[in-house]
Amino acid sequence: MFEQLKESGDLKWECKDCHRLIPGGETVAYHMVDRILYGWCQDCFNNRHETARLSGG
Protein backbone atom coordinates (compact mmCIF):
# COMPACT_ATOMS: atom_id res chain seq x y z
CA MET A 1 0.00 0.00 0.00
CA PHE A 2 1.26 3.46 -0.74
CA GLU A 3 -0.21 6.89 -0.46
CA GLN A 4 0.82 9.93 -2.43
CA LEU A 5 0.64 13.25 -0.66
CA LYS A 6 -0.64 16.01 -2.95
CA GLU A 7 1.18 18.84 -1.15
CA SER A 8 4.65 17.37 -1.13
CA GLY A 9 4.52 14.77 -3.91
CA ASP A 10 6.29 12.34 -1.53
CA LEU A 11 5.24 8.69 -1.46
CA LYS A 12 4.48 6.92 1.79
CA TRP A 13 5.06 3.18 2.14
CA GLU A 14 3.55 0.75 4.61
CA CYS A 15 6.23 -0.75 6.83
CA LYS A 16 6.29 -4.51 6.33
CA ASP A 17 6.49 -5.17 10.08
CA CYS A 18 4.77 -2.38 12.07
CA HIS A 19 2.47 -1.24 9.20
CA ARG A 20 3.07 2.46 9.86
CA LEU A 21 3.08 4.70 6.79
CA ILE A 22 6.57 6.07 6.33
CA PRO A 23 7.86 8.63 3.81
CA GLY A 24 9.90 7.23 0.95
CA GLY A 25 12.93 9.19 2.11
CA GLU A 26 12.83 7.38 5.48
CA THR A 27 12.33 3.91 4.01
CA VAL A 28 15.56 1.95 4.46
CA ALA A 29 14.73 -1.27 2.57
CA TYR A 30 12.03 -2.75 0.36
CA HIS A 31 10.50 -6.22 0.14
CA MET A 32 8.06 -7.52 -2.46
CA VAL A 33 5.40 -9.97 -1.24
CA ASP A 34 2.82 -11.29 -3.72
CA ARG A 35 3.59 -8.43 -6.12
CA ILE A 36 3.07 -5.80 -3.38
CA LEU A 37 6.09 -3.67 -2.50
CA TYR A 38 6.57 -2.94 1.19
CA GLY A 39 9.19 -0.78 2.85
CA TRP A 40 10.82 -1.01 6.26
CA CYS A 41 11.09 1.80 8.77
CA GLN A 42 14.49 2.20 10.43
CA ASP A 43 13.39 0.64 13.75
CA CYS A 44 11.88 -2.50 12.20
CA PHE A 45 14.80 -2.92 9.80
CA ASN A 46 17.27 -2.70 12.70
CA ASN A 47 15.27 -5.28 14.69
CA ARG A 48 14.48 -7.73 11.84
CA HIS A 49 17.05 -10.35 12.89
CA GLU A 50 16.01 -10.21 16.55
CA THR A 51 12.31 -10.62 15.58
CA ALA A 52 13.12 -13.60 13.33
CA ARG A 53 15.20 -15.23 16.06
CA LEU A 54 12.43 -14.86 18.65
CA SER A 55 9.80 -16.28 16.30
CA GLY A 56 11.98 -19.22 15.31
CA GLY A 57 12.64 -17.95 11.77
N, C-alpha and C positions, 0 to 999 in steps of 0.2 A: 504494500500500500504506500502510495506517496501522495503528497498534497503540495500543490504549487501555490505560493503566496503571491497575490496580485501586486502588492505594494513593492516587494523586494525582488520578485522573480526567482527567489531561492527555493529549491526543492527541499521537502522534508521527507525523511525515510523512517519507516517503523523499525525500531531496534528488534533484531531477531530474538533477543532474550527477554528484555523488560517491556517491550512493546511501546515505549515512549516514542513520540515523533521527535526526530532530531534533524537539525539543519544539515544539508549536504556537506557543508564545510567542517562540521564536527563529526561526521561519520568517518570511522577509522578503518573499516573493512566492510566488504560486501559478501553476501552468500546467496546463491540462487537455489530456491527450493520449489519444485514443481512449477518452473517457469515464472516464479515471483521473486524479484530481487529485494532482499532485505539488507539493511545496514547494521552496524554494531555501534553503540555509543562507547565512549572511552572506558567507562566503568565495567560494562559487560565484557568488552574485549579483553580487558586486563584480567578479569576473573574467569575466563572461559575454561581454562585448564583446571582450575580448582572446582568449578561446577561439574565438569565431566568426571573428575576423580570421585567426588562425593556421590554422584548418581551411578557410579559403576561403569561409565563410558570411556 
